[in-house]
Amino acid sequence: MDELIYFFWPISFLMSFFISLITIKIAVKFLSKTNTIDIPNERSSHNIPTPKGAGLGIIATLLIVYYSFFPITDFLFTGSILILTILSFINDNKQISIVIRLITQMVLTIIVLNFWPPLKHIILLNSIIPLWLENIIMFLLIIWIINLFNFMDGIDGISGIQCIIIGIGVGSSLYLSQQEYKLEQIIAGFIAGAGLAFLLWNWYPAKVFLGDTGSIPLGFINAILLLLLCKNDLWYVAIIINNYYFFDASITLLRRIKMKKKPWLAHKDHFYQKAIQNGYSHSKVCKIIAIHGVLLIFLSSFATAKPNLIIILFSIVISSLSTIYLLYYLNKKPKNIMKVI
């Protein structure tokens, strides 16, 4: 196997990290000039007006990194991301109807699934279910992950931590699989590198937020990476690495629907938000999630290194049980508040 394949992830990571440090700094200046500021309200987990829209810098980084490896004619994936970024930036400044945003997400998802070569004619379940049903499932999965990532971007540091977990977890699993996954490595390297750079800006107290400008396109990128992993028989990596976000967002959504609350409205019902309300600091919550993320990275790597069904199922079960415990831990009130500040 060509040894150069092992360098795609680290090159993408380093490029994304250093370029994002610059592009985010430029974005912060632009956001301040355009008065793109997040004003705290009763549903916010912060109390200081803060620029939002760091996604402008992150997506600029993606375009630079992506076209350092691929031809400019490969524009369906990046074009869809750019449209989502622009629409989300407008929404960060002037509220756009949820219907318009969802329709845009749906149209772009259909385009990428049907016309972008890496996902065109993708079949994941080997005719276990009808192809039309599989396509519907993939379509709904992408829409859910796009918005899931947005829902979970609610405290300082959490999105940067999750990006690092995804990028390193996927990158290490791709390396251990010993297959030539150029596109996947570049995307994973970008997510980790840009996530780390953003974390330096977003660690408590945050100097800038992602905004919908960042969380929506990053959710889309993660959803596409998830499908690429499934396409390459690394479906268990996609499940394990995204375990915490899947559980927290999905359980919270179901609870809100049960309570007859509008799921798309801003709220403070997520488990990580409950932890803040219970007295944990933003930094403490992110450190806890990061420690859990190390376990998820280990489990996904272990399952890839020893790819038999028993170990794969064992890794999924352990990751799920650990996530359930994490949710319980975040939801309970600490006995000594001084220990968690």
Residue pairs with C-beta under 8 A, 6 or more apart in sequence:
1 178
1 180
2 180
5 180
5 181
5 182
5 185
6 175
8 69
8 182
8 185
8 186
8 189
9 171
9 174
9 175
9 185
9 186
9 188
9 189
10 189
11 189
12 65
12 69
12 185
12 186
12 187
12 188
12 189
12 190
12 193
13 167
13 171
13 189
13 190
13 192
13 193
14 193
15 61
15 64
15 65
15 68
15 189
15 193
16 61
16 62
16 65
16 189
16 190
16 191
16 192
16 193
16 194
16 197
17 193
17 194
17 196
17 197
18 193
18 197
19 61
19 64
19 65
20 57
20 58
20 61
20 193
20 194
20 197
20 198
21 197
21 200
22 57
23 56
23 57
23 58
23 60
23 61
24 54
24 57
24 58
24 197
24 198
24 201
24 208
25 57
26 57
27 53
27 54
27 55
27 56
27 57
27 60
27 208
28 51
28 54
28 57
28 201
28 207
28 208
30 53
30 56
31 37
31 51
31 52
31 53
31 54
31 56
31 208
32 51
34 93
36 51
36 52
36 53
36 89
36 92
36 93
36 211
37 49
37 50
37 51
37 52
38 44
38 46
38 49
38 50
38 51
38 52
38 209
38 211
39 49
40 46
40 47
40 48
40 49
41 266
43 266
43 267
43 268
45 154
45 155
45 156
45 268
45 273
45 276
45 282
46 155
46 156
46 205
46 206
48 205
50 206
50 207
50 208
50 209
51 207
51 208
51 209
52 92
52 208
52 209
52 210
52 211
52 213
53 89
53 92
53 208
53 209
53 210
53 211
53 213
53 214
54 198
54 201
54 202
54 208
54 209
54 210
54 211
54 213
54 214
55 85
55 88
55 89
55 210
55 211
55 212
55 213
55 214
55 215
55 216
55 217
55 218
56 85
56 89
56 213
56 214
58 194
58 198
58 210
58 214
58 217
58 218
59 81
59 82
59 85
59 213
59 214
59 217
61 190
61 194
61 197
62 78
62 81
62 190
62 194
62 221
63 78
63 82
65 186
65 189
65 190
66 74
66 77
66 78
66 186
66 190
67 78
69 182
69 186
70 183
76 111
76 112
76 115
76 116
77 112
77 116
77 118
77 224
80 108
80 111
80 112
80 220
81 217
81 220
81 221
83 104
83 108
84 104
84 105
84 108
84 146
84 216
84 217
84 220
85 213
85 216
85 217
87 96
87 100
87 101
87 104
87 216
88 101
88 211
88 212
88 213
88 214
88 215
88 216
88 217
89 211
89 212
89 213
90 96
91 101
91 212
92 211
92 212
92 213
98 264
102 143
105 143
105 146
105 147
105 216
105 220
106 139
106 143
108 220
109 139
109 142
109 143
110 139
112 119
112 224
113 119
113 120
113 122
113 135
113 138
113 139
113 142
114 120
118 183
118 228
118 231
119 224
119 227
119 228
119 231
122 138
122 227
122 231
123 131
123 134
124 134
124 138
124 227
124 230
124 231
124 235
125 134
129 137
138 227
141 223
141 226
141 227
142 220
142 223
142 224
142 227
145 219
145 220
145 222
145 223
145 226
145 242
146 216
146 219
146 220
146 223
147 216
147 219
147 264
148 219
148 245
148 246
148 249
148 250
149 159
149 162
149 215
149 216
149 218
149 219
149 222
149 245
150 212
150 215
150 216
150 219
151 249
151 252
151 253
151 270
152 158
152 159
152 162
152 245
152 248
152 249
152 270
152 272
153 159
153 209
153 210
153 214
153 215
154 268
154 270
154 272
154 273
155 204
155 272
155 273
155 276
155 282
155 285
155 286
156 202
156 203
156 204
156 205
156 206
156 282
156 283
156 286
157 199
157 202
157 203
157 204
157 206
157 282
157 283
157 286
158 272
158 285
158 286
158 289
159 195
159 198
159 202
159 210
159 214
159 215
159 218
160 195
160 196
160 198
160 199
160 202
160 203
161 195
161 199
161 286
161 289
161 290
161 293
162 195
162 244
162 245
162 289
162 293
163 191
163 192
163 194
163 195
163 196
163 198
163 199
163 218
164 192
164 195
164 196
164 199
164 290
164 293
165 241
165 290
165 293
165 296
165 297
166 188
166 191
166 192
166 195
166 222
166 225
166 241
166 242
167 188
167 189
167 190
167 191
167 192
167 193
167 195
168 192
168 297
169 237
169 240
169 241
169 293
169 296
169 297
169 300
169 301
170 184
170 188
170 191
170 225
170 229
170 237
170 241
170 300
171 185
171 188
171 189
171 192
172 297
172 300
172 301
172 304
173 234
173 237
173 300
173 301
173 303
173 304
174 181
174 184
174 185
174 188
174 234
176 301
176 304
176 305
177 232
177 234
177 304
179 232
181 228
181 232
183 228
184 225
184 228
184 229
184 232
187 221
187 224
187 225
187 228
188 225
190 221
191 218
191 221
191 222
191 225
198 210
198 214
201 207
201 208
202 208
202 209
202 210
203 283
203 286
204 281
204 282
204 283
204 286
210 218
222 242
225 238
226 238
226 242
229 235
229 237
229 238
230 238
234 304
236 300
236 303
236 312
236 315
236 316
237 300
237 303
237 304
239 246
239 316
239 319
240 296
240 299
240 300
240 303
240 315
240 316
240 319
241 296
241 297
241 300
243 296
243 319
243 320
243 322
243 323
244 289
244 292
244 293
244 296
244 323
244 326
247 320
247 323
247 324
247 327
248 270
248 271
248 272
248 327
249 270
251 271
251 327
252 269
252 270
252 271
253 263
255 269
256 262
256 263
256 267
256 269
257 263
261 267
267 273
268 274
268 276
268 277
271 326
271 327
271 330
271 331
272 285
272 289
272 330
274 330
274 331
275 284
275 285
275 288
275 330
275 331
276 282
276 285
278 331
278 332
278 333
278 334
279 333
279 334
279 337
279 340
279 341
280 288
280 330
280 334
280 340
281 340
281 341
284 340
284 341
285 330
288 326
288 329
288 330
289 326
292 322
292 323
292 326
295 319
295 322
296 319
296 322
299 315
299 318
299 319
300 315
300 319
302 311
302 315
303 311
303 312
303 314
303 315
303 316
334 340
